[in-house]
């Protein structure tokens, strides 16, 4: 499934969340990631995020869709992570 993840965490946890999300998804903008994950991998990401987060303060918002081609994406302004980069 296609996933967009957005997090907002306290500054002392930002680095850990950044590293975690980069393990699963592609960074596209500050605290915003996208990519395709299996349901199992998505559950792993959620579980690991909960271990980092203060659930009374931080948030992780996950948008899912069945396929990347079913999502329209427009960028207004600077594209911080060009699509043509290879991992």
Secondary structure, 3 states (H helix, E strand, C coil): CEEEEEEECCHHHHHHHHHHHHHHCEEEECCEEEEECCHHHHHHHHHHHHHHCCCCCCEEEEEEECCHHHCCCCCCCCCCCCCCCCC
